[in-house]
Amino acid sequence: MATARKPNPKPDDLLAWYDKHRRRLPWRALRNQTADPYAIWLSEIMLQQTTVAAVKAYFEKFMKRWPTVQDLAASDLDTVLTEWAGLGYYARARNLHACAKMIAEEHDGIFPDTEEALLALPGVGAYTAAAITAIAFGKKAVVLDGNVERVMARLYAVQEPLPKAKVTLKALAAGLTTEHRPGDYAQAVMDLGATVCTPKSPSCVLCPWQEPCTARSQGIAADLPRKTPKKERPTRRGHCFWLTRRDGAILLRRRPEKGLLGGMMEIPSSPWQVEPLDIDAARPHAPGVTGRTKWTPLTGMVSHTLTHFHLELEVHMAKVPDRRAETLGGEHDIVWAHLDDLGNYALPSVMRKVVKHALKVGY
């Protein structure tokens, strides 16, 4: 760890700042109120790799529909996935439902209050367990998200790039984590990173830790934390098959439970691969394949970026006779959906783009 000096930031200075400038968030308890472990857990799962702005509406929707963890556990996974659609990283939704069921069935609806027990729950990692422990239960725990990493890197002028620097940054964060108001302290550091010690153009003049901040004194705050360059995302390609019947209903197919977008509904598609896949090779993956099915390619392409790759999809359209439509409707994991009802199905963002493209170009 490279540092120019040994700063001495005081947690009490940060807490005093937090008392004046804390963000009002729908899952955050007001001062002198007890935090709701269910709300904290739900928000932290949603916030994984997602912004606060994107999460707020989803959190409020979930809390209105499922005000307790028992309510969420009693719901079926399809409904949860449908409400989650558009938030991305859909494995979180599957883990969310599995976790709710475990808490309801094995913990009598009561959240564990230790990091060790929380880590045994589906979808709960080190950061989430620490955040719940500190915020929901007021116990000392070292919370390290992207905001905290940035604050620590700048306070101590850590030059080692992320992700290798995580061990160093966690040790530094542990040295500042207090027994006094641990939940408020955890939220204070995250608020500081989100509102003042921002990734670009940090507002050092507003920071309660500006005096002890080594990076500020060296004039390198905006350059930290350093990051190892990410590998360029590859581009994968595939074909989607927009199949309609006479009444205008569209055929949807459920994706396998395991794997990318597991359990979500899709406009049936071929595998997504780096190597070009021509339509003849893709056609066996289309629904209702018969020698008489005529697929018409639509002009243009649907582009979407997922976590690890860019995706380009060609869309093909066909109509199916009523007799064949009835047969398809009886197949496993296949449904016919009317346009007005598409909002009731767990369509991920990329498939919503396919729907928009087909409606714009194909009609």
C-alpha positions as CSV (number, residue, x, y, z in Angstrom):
1,M,0.0,0.0,0.0
2,A,1.5,3.3,-1.1
3,T,0.6,6.3,1.0
4,A,2.2,9.8,1.3
5,R,1.3,10.2,4.9
6,K,-0.9,8.6,7.6
7,P,-4.2,10.4,7.6
8,N,-6.4,10.4,10.7
9,P,-10.0,10.7,9.6
10,K,-12.5,10.8,12.5
11,P,-15.7,8.8,12.1
12,D,-17.5,11.4,14.4
13,D,-16.8,14.1,11.8
14,L,-18.5,11.9,9.1
15,L,-21.4,11.1,11.4
16,A,-22.0,14.8,12.1
17,W,-22.0,15.5,8.3
18,Y,-24.4,12.6,7.8
19,D,-26.8,13.9,10.4
20,K,-27.2,17.1,8.3
21,H,-26.9,15.7,4.8
22,R,-28.2,12.1,4.8
23,R,-30.2,11.1,1.7
24,R,-33.8,10.3,2.1
25,L,-34.3,6.9,0.6
26,P,-37.5,4.8,0.7
27,W,-35.8,1.9,2.5
28,R,-33.9,4.0,5.0
29,A,-35.3,4.5,8.5
30,L,-35.6,8.0,9.8
31,R,-33.6,9.2,12.7
32,N,-34.5,7.4,15.9
33,Q,-36.5,4.8,14.0
34,T,-35.7,1.1,13.9
35,A,-34.6,-0.2,10.5
36,D,-36.7,-2.9,8.9
37,P,-34.5,-5.9,8.0
38,Y,-36.8,-7.0,5.2
39,A,-36.6,-3.5,3.6
40,I,-32.8,-3.3,4.0
41,W,-32.3,-6.8,2.5
42,L,-34.7,-6.1,-0.4
43,S,-33.0,-2.8,-1.2
44,E,-29.5,-4.2,-1.0
45,I,-30.3,-7.1,-3.3
46,M,-31.8,-4.6,-5.8
47,L,-28.9,-2.3,-5.5
48,Q,-26.3,-4.9,-6.5
49,Q,-24.8,-3.5,-9.7
50,T,-27.7,-1.1,-10.1
51,T,-28.1,2.6,-9.3
52,V,-30.2,4.1,-6.5
53,A,-32.3,6.0,-9.1
54,A,-33.2,2.8,-10.9
55,V,-34.0,0.9,-7.8
56,K,-36.4,3.3,-6.0
57,A,-39.5,2.6,-8.1
58,Y,-38.9,-1.2,-8.1
59,F,-38.4,-1.2,-4.3
60,E,-41.6,0.7,-3.7
61,K,-43.5,-1.6,-6.1
62,F,-42.2,-4.7,-4.4
63,M,-43.0,-3.3,-0.9
64,K,-46.5,-2.4,-1.9
65,R,-47.2,-5.8,-3.4
66,W,-45.2,-7.9,-0.8
67,P,-45.0,-5.9,2.4
68,T,-43.4,-8.8,4.4
69,V,-40.9,-11.5,3.6
70,Q,-43.7,-14.1,4.1
71,D,-45.8,-12.4,1.4
72,L,-42.9,-12.5,-1.0
73,A,-42.2,-16.1,-0.2
74,A,-45.8,-17.1,-0.8
75,S,-45.7,-15.6,-4.3
76,D,-44.7,-17.7,-7.3
77,L,-41.4,-17.1,-9.1
78,D,-43.0,-16.1,-12.4
79,T,-44.8,-13.2,-10.7
80,V,-41.5,-12.1,-9.0
81,L,-39.6,-12.3,-12.3
82,T,-42.4,-10.3,-14.0
83,E,-42.2,-7.5,-11.5
84,W,-38.4,-7.6,-11.7
85,A,-38.3,-7.3,-15.5
86,G,-36.3,-4.4,-16.6
87,L,-34.1,-4.2,-13.5
88,G,-31.6,-6.6,-15.0
89,Y,-29.2,-9.3,-13.5
90,Y,-32.1,-11.7,-13.2
91,A,-30.3,-14.2,-11.1
92,R,-30.9,-11.7,-8.3
93,A,-34.6,-12.1,-8.6
94,R,-34.4,-15.9,-8.5
95,N,-32.2,-15.7,-5.4
96,L,-34.5,-13.1,-3.9
97,H,-37.4,-15.5,-4.1
98,A,-35.4,-18.5,-2.9
99,C,-34.1,-16.4,0.0
100,A,-37.5,-15.3,1.0
101,K,-38.8,-18.9,1.0
102,M,-35.8,-20.0,3.2
103,I,-36.4,-17.2,5.7
104,A,-40.1,-17.9,5.8
105,E,-39.8,-21.7,6.1
106,E,-36.5,-22.2,8.0
107,H,-36.3,-19.0,10.1
108,D,-39.9,-18.4,10.9
109,G,-39.9,-15.2,8.9
110,I,-37.2,-13.6,11.0
111,F,-33.9,-12.5,9.3
112,P,-30.7,-13.7,10.9
113,D,-28.7,-11.0,12.6
114,T,-25.1,-12.1,12.1
115,E,-22.9,-12.0,9.0
116,E,-22.2,-15.7,9.2
117,A,-25.9,-16.7,9.2
118,L,-26.8,-14.1,6.5
119,L,-24.0,-15.5,4.2
120,A,-25.8,-18.8,4.2
121,L,-28.8,-17.3,2.5
122,P,-29.2,-17.5,-1.3
123,G,-27.9,-14.4,-3.1
124,V,-26.3,-12.8,0.0
125,G,-22.6,-12.1,-0.4
126,A,-20.0,-10.5,1.8
127,Y,-21.1,-6.9,1.1
128,T,-24.8,-7.5,1.5
129,A,-24.3,-9.5,4.7
130,A,-22.2,-6.7,6.2
131,A,-24.7,-4.0,5.1
132,I,-27.7,-5.9,6.6
133,T,-25.8,-6.6,9.9
134,A,-24.8,-3.0,10.3
135,I,-27.9,-1.1,9.0
136,A,-30.7,-3.5,10.1
137,F,-29.2,-4.8,13.4
138,G,-26.8,-2.0,14.5
139,K,-23.9,-4.4,14.8
140,K,-20.3,-3.5,13.8
141,A,-19.6,-4.8,10.3
142,V,-17.2,-3.7,7.5
143,V,-19.3,-2.5,4.6
144,L,-17.4,-2.2,1.3
145,D,-19.2,-1.2,-1.9
146,G,-17.9,0.9,-4.8
147,N,-18.6,4.1,-2.9
148,V,-16.7,3.0,0.1
149,E,-13.8,1.7,-2.0
150,R,-13.5,5.1,-3.7
151,V,-13.5,7.0,-0.4
152,M,-10.9,4.8,1.2
153,A,-8.7,4.9,-1.9
154,R,-8.7,8.6,-1.8
155,L,-8.3,9.1,1.9
156,Y,-5.2,6.9,1.9
157,A,-4.0,7.6,-1.7
158,V,-4.0,3.9,-2.5
159,Q,-2.3,3.5,-5.9
160,E,-2.9,-0.2,-6.4
161,P,-5.6,-0.7,-9.0
162,L,-8.9,-2.4,-8.5
163,P,-9.8,-5.2,-8.2
164,K,-6.5,-6.2,-6.6
165,A,-6.8,-3.3,-4.1
166,K,-10.0,-4.7,-2.5
167,V,-8.1,-6.4,0.3
168,T,-6.2,-3.3,1.1
169,L,-9.3,-1.1,0.9
170,K,-11.3,-3.4,3.2
171,A,-8.5,-3.4,5.8
172,L,-8.5,0.4,5.7
173,A,-12.3,0.5,5.9
174,A,-12.2,-1.9,8.9
175,G,-9.8,0.5,10.7
176,L,-12.4,3.3,10.5
177,T,-15.6,1.2,11.2
178,T,-16.9,2.0,14.6
179,E,-18.9,0.3,17.4
180,H,-20.8,3.6,17.7
181,R,-23.8,3.9,15.4
182,P,-22.4,1.3,12.9
183,G,-25.5,1.4,10.7
184,D,-25.3,5.2,10.4
185,Y,-21.6,5.1,9.8
186,A,-22.0,2.5,7.0
187,Q,-24.6,4.6,5.3
188,A,-22.6,7.8,5.9
189,V,-19.6,6.5,4.0
190,M,-21.8,5.3,1.2
191,D,-23.6,8.6,1.0
192,L,-20.3,10.5,1.0
193,G,-19.1,8.5,-2.0
194,A,-22.4,8.9,-3.8
195,T,-22.9,12.6,-3.3
196,V,-19.5,14.2,-2.5
197,C,-16.6,11.9,-3.2
198,T,-18.0,11.1,-6.6
199,P,-16.2,9.2,-9.4
200,K,-15.6,12.3,-11.5
201,S,-15.0,15.9,-10.2
202,P,-15.3,15.1,-6.4
203,S,-16.6,18.1,-4.3
204,C,-13.7,18.1,-1.9
205,V,-14.6,21.5,-0.5
206,L,-17.8,19.9,0.9
207,C,-16.2,16.8,2.4
208,P,-16.0,16.4,6.1
209,W,-12.8,14.4,5.6
210,Q,-11.1,16.9,3.3
211,E,-8.4,17.8,5.8
212,P,-7.1,14.3,6.4
213,C,-7.6,13.2,2.7
214,T,-4.2,12.3,1.2
215,A,-5.3,12.2,-2.4
216,R,-6.8,15.7,-2.0
217,S,-3.6,17.1,-0.6
218,Q,-1.7,15.5,-3.5
219,G,-4.1,16.8,-6.1
220,I,-4.9,13.3,-7.4
221,A,-8.4,12.7,-5.9
222,A,-10.1,12.5,-9.3
223,D,-7.5,9.9,-10.5
224,L,-8.4,7.4,-7.8
225,P,-9.2,4.6,-7.4
226,R,-7.2,3.2,-10.3
227,K,-8.7,0.4,-12.1
228,T,-7.3,-2.5,-14.2
229,P,-8.5,-2.0,-17.8
230,K,-11.5,-4.2,-18.5
231,K,-11.3,-6.6,-21.4
232,E,-13.4,-5.5,-24.4
233,R,-16.8,-7.1,-24.5
234,P,-17.2,-9.5,-27.4
235,T,-20.2,-9.3,-29.7
236,R,-22.5,-12.3,-30.0
237,R,-25.2,-12.8,-32.6
238,G,-28.4,-14.7,-32.9
239,H,-31.9,-14.9,-34.5
240,C,-35.3,-14.3,-32.9
241,F,-38.5,-15.8,-34.2
242,W,-41.7,-13.7,-34.0
243,L,-44.5,-16.1,-34.5
244,T,-48.2,-15.0,-34.5
245,R,-51.5,-16.7,-34.9
246,R,-54.7,-15.4,-36.6
247,D,-55.9,-13.5,-33.6
248,G,-52.6,-11.6,-33.3
249,A,-51.3,-13.4,-30.2
250,I,-47.5,-13.9,-30.1
251,L,-45.7,-17.0,-29.1
252,L,-43.5,-16.7,-26.0
253,R,-41.1,-19.4,-24.7
254,R,-39.6,-19.8,-21.3
255,R,-35.8,-19.9,-21.1
256,P,-34.1,-22.7,-19.1
257,E,-34.0,-22.1,-15.4
258,K,-30.2,-22.3,-15.3
259,G,-28.1,-19.9,-17.4
260,L,-28.4,-16.4,-18.8
261,L,-31.8,-14.8,-18.2
262,G,-32.8,-18.1,-16.6
263,G,-36.6,-18.6,-16.2
264,M,-37.5,-15.5,-18.1
265,M,-39.8,-15.4,-21.1
266,E,-38.4,-14.7,-24.6
267,I,-39.3,-14.3,-28.2
268,P,-38.0,-17.7,-29.2
269,S,-34.4,-17.4,-30.2
270,S,-31.4,-19.3,-31.4
271,P,-28.2,-19.7,-29.4
272,W,-26.2,-16.5,-29.0
273,Q,-22.7,-17.0,-30.2
274,V,-19.6,-15.1,-31.4
275,E,-19.4,-17.0,-34.7
276,P,-22.1,-15.9,-37.3
277,L,-25.1,-18.2,-37.3
278,D,-26.9,-18.3,-40.6
279,I,-30.7,-18.6,-40.7
280,D,-30.5,-22.2,-42.0
281,A,-28.6,-23.2,-38.9
282,A,-30.8,-21.2,-36.6
283,R,-34.1,-22.4,-38.0
284,P,-34.2,-25.6,-36.0
285,H,-34.4,-23.4,-32.8
286,A,-37.6,-21.7,-34.1
287,P,-41.0,-22.7,-32.7
288,G,-43.4,-24.7,-34.9
289,V,-40.8,-25.6,-37.5
290,T,-42.4,-27.4,-40.5
291,G,-41.5,-27.5,-44.1
292,R,-44.4,-25.0,-44.8
293,T,-43.4,-22.4,-42.2
294,K,-42.3,-19.3,-44.1
295,W,-40.0,-17.0,-42.1
296,T,-39.6,-13.4,-43.3
297,P,-36.6,-11.5,-42.1
298,L,-37.3,-8.0,-40.8
299,T,-35.0,-5.1,-41.8
300,G,-32.7,-3.8,-39.1
301,M,-31.3,-5.4,-36.1
302,V,-31.9,-5.4,-32.3
303,S,-28.8,-4.4,-30.3
304,H,-28.4,-4.8,-26.6
305,T,-25.5,-4.9,-24.1
306,L,-25.4,-7.4,-21.3
307,T,-22.9,-7.8,-18.5
308,H,-20.2,-9.6,-20.5
309,F,-21.0,-9.1,-24.1
310,H,-22.9,-7.1,-26.8
311,L,-25.7,-8.8,-28.5
312,E,-27.1,-8.4,-32.0
313,L,-30.3,-10.2,-33.0
314,E,-32.0,-10.6,-36.3
315,V,-35.7,-10.9,-36.1
316,H,-37.8,-13.2,-38.4
317,M,-41.6,-13.1,-38.6
318,A,-44.1,-15.9,-39.5
319,K,-47.8,-16.7,-39.0
320,V,-49.0,-20.2,-38.0
321,P,-52.3,-21.9,-38.9
322,D,-54.8,-22.3,-36.1
323,R,-54.4,-26.1,-36.0
324,R,-50.7,-25.8,-35.5
325,A,-51.1,-22.9,-33.0
326,E,-53.2,-25.2,-30.8
327,T,-50.5,-27.8,-30.8
328,L,-47.8,-25.3,-29.9
329,G,-49.9,-23.9,-27.1
330,G,-49.9,-27.3,-25.5
331,E,-46.1,-27.6,-25.5
332,H,-44.1,-27.2,-22.3
333,D,-42.9,-23.7,-21.4
334,I,-44.7,-22.1,-24.4
335,V,-47.6,-19.6,-24.2
336,W,-49.6,-17.4,-26.6
337,A,-49.7,-13.9,-25.4
338,H,-51.8,-10.9,-26.7
339,L,-49.9,-7.6,-27.1
340,D,-52.0,-6.0,-24.3
341,D,-51.0,-8.7,-21.9
342,L,-47.2,-8.7,-22.5
343,G,-46.7,-6.7,-19.3
344,N,-47.8,-9.7,-17.4
345,Y,-44.9,-11.8,-18.5
346,A,-41.3,-11.7,-17.3
347,L,-39.8,-10.3,-20.5
348,P,-36.2,-9.1,-20.0
349,S,-35.1,-5.8,-21.5
350,V,-33.5,-7.3,-24.6
351,M,-36.8,-9.1,-25.4
352,R,-38.8,-5.9,-24.9
353,K,-36.5,-4.4,-27.5
354,V,-37.3,-7.3,-29.9
355,V,-41.1,-6.6,-29.3
356,K,-40.7,-2.9,-30.1
357,H,-38.6,-3.7,-33.2
358,A,-41.1,-6.3,-34.5
359,L,-44.1,-3.9,-33.9
360,K,-42.3,-1.0,-35.6
361,V,-40.9,-2.8,-38.6
362,G,-43.1,-5.8,-39.1
363,Y,-46.5,-4.2,-39.0
